[in-house]
């Protein structure tokens, strides 16, 4: 079904029984073997429902089940900075997707991204700093778990949030790619004196970063 839909990846979670850790790994490996070789599995490692919420346990399952090219993971923006760092330390090479979800688990309400743009920018900066270069999607948006929890309302809010997210990512990309003018004040083709100035500050031509389209 996923192949017919044109999907390149499938999200999954494992169970919450620690004693079944090796069984989960075996089932994931069997699933990978049954899928087309270009299809990836993305573990959500969801908090509260899965033993994979423990980064060390998740890493052990992944290592037993399949290669990083096929078996990958999702992180969430509502996770604490320390937990995200621990996940990247444990299996950062497998983290390929972000669920943008700022749900407040005390109020069970999700904000509009435009209202917390500083927080969004900080989380994007953290993830990029940890080496993340994968894809992003809007998971929860304002209106979830309220009287407005209906497709029309949520789709409109998700579209608004996606515009904010794209703007934040574009801004982050600009900051992470130094330009001639930002480093030197030069806005034209440099002459010999300018080349000497560039050499003094150790400027190098920016290299394009590999990116994945947003889902």
N, C-alpha and C positions, 0 to 999 in steps of 0.2 A: 504493500500500500504506500509506504514512504517513497519507494522508487517511482511509482506511478505519479505521485504528487510532485515529483521533482525535488524532493528534499535531499539535502546533502548531509544531514545529521539528525539524530533522534535523541531527545532528552530522556533520561531515566533516573531512578533512584534505587538504592538497595534497601533492604529491610533493616530492622532495628535489633536483631538478635546477634550479639557479638560472637557467640559460639558457631554461627553459620557463616562466618567470614569467608572460609575457603569455598563453601558452596556458592556464595554470591560470585566469587571470582570465576569459578567454573562455569556458571551460567552465563556470565558476561562473555567469557571466551567462546562459548558455544554460539552465542548470539552473533558475535563478530564474524565467526566462520560462516554463519548462515546468510549474512548480509553481503551486498555487493562490495567489492574491495574499495570502492571510493566512498562508501558510507561511513560516517563517524558516529560514535556513541558519546553523548555528553552527560556526565554525571552531575546532577544538581547538588548532590551531597547535602540535602536539605536539613536544616536545623530542626531538631525535635522529633524527627521521624526516621532517622537513618543513622547507623553506626558510622557512616562516612562523614558525618559532621566533624568527627575527630580527624584532623589532617593526617596524623600518623597512620591511622587505620585505613583511611582512604588511599594513601600512597601504597600501602602494602597490597590492598586489593587490586589497584591499578597495575602494579608491577607483576602480579601473578596472572592478570587477565589478558593484557595485550599491550601493544606498543603505543607510544604517545601520538603517532600519526593517525591512529584509529580510535583510541580511547582517550577522551579528553574531559574537561570539567568546566562548570559554570560557577561564577561567583556573583554575589549580590551587593548592590551599593549600600544596603542597610547594615551590612556586616561591619563590625568595629575595625578600625585601622589595624589593631594588633592581630586580630583573627585573620584578616586578609594577608598580612605579612607572613603569618605562620603557614597559611595555605600555599603561598608562593614559595616559601622555603621548602615545603614538603614535596610539592609537585608542580612548580611554576611552569615547567615546560609543557604541561598538559592543559593549562588554563587558557581557553580560547574564546570564551564568550562571557558577557556580562548581562545579567538581568538588572535593569535600572528599576529599582524598587526601594522607595523610601518610606514604606509603610511603618507607622508608629505602632509598635506592638502593645503599647499601653492604651492608647485611644482607639486603635484599630482603624485609623484613618490615614489616607495617603494624601500628601500635599501636591499642589501644582508645582512643576519644576521651576516655573518662572518666579515663584515665591521663595524658593530656596536655591537660587542659582549659584550663590557663593558656595553652598555645600556641595552642589553638583560639581562645580569647578574644582573644589578641593579633592573630591573623590576621584575625579578623572586624573588629576595631577598625581595622586598617590598611585593609582593603578599603572599609569604610564611610567612612573618612577620605578615601579617594581618590574618593569619590562613587558607589560601587557601590550600586545599589538593586534588583538582579535576584534571580534564583532560585538555590537551592542544592540539590545532591544528594550523597548518599554514593556515592563511586566505588569506592575500595578500603577494605576493612575487615580487621580482625584475622582471620587464618586463610588469607588469600590466599597462594598459593605455599607452603603447608605441607601436612602430612598431613590437615589439616581442611578442605582446599579442596573443599568439596562444598556443594550448594545449601542443605541444611537448616542446616548450621552457619553459613554465611556470611549467610543471611537473618536468623538470630537475632542475629548480631553487628551487622549493618547496622541492625536495629531498635533495638538498644541505642545505637548511635552516633547514629541519627537523633533519639532522645530527648535525648541530650546536646546535639546541634547546635541543636535547637529551643529548649532551655533557654538556651543561650548567645545565640542571636539574640533571644529575648524579653528577656533581661537587657540586651543592647545597645540594644534599642529603648527600654527604660525609661530608660536613661542618656541617650539622645540626645533625649528629649522632656521638657524641664523641666516640673515641675508647680508649682502655686501653693505647696504646702507645702514642696517641696524648695528653692524660691528664697527664700521669705519666712518660713517657719515658720507660715504661716496654714493652718488646716485647716477654715475655715468661710467663708461668704460675706463678702467684705471690706466694711467700712464706709468712710466718707470718709477717715479717717486712714490706713486701710490702702491705699486707692487712691493716696494721696500717696506712700506708701512704695513701692508698685509702680512708680509713675512715676519715682521717684528711681533705681531700679535698672534702669530700661528694660525691664521685663518685658513680653512680648507673649504673647498667647494662642497656644499651640502649634498649628501647622497639621498636619493628617494627612499622612503621607508615603505616596506611591504604592508599593505592594509587589506582588510577584508570588507566587503560591502555590509552595510547594516541589514539585519534581517527584519 
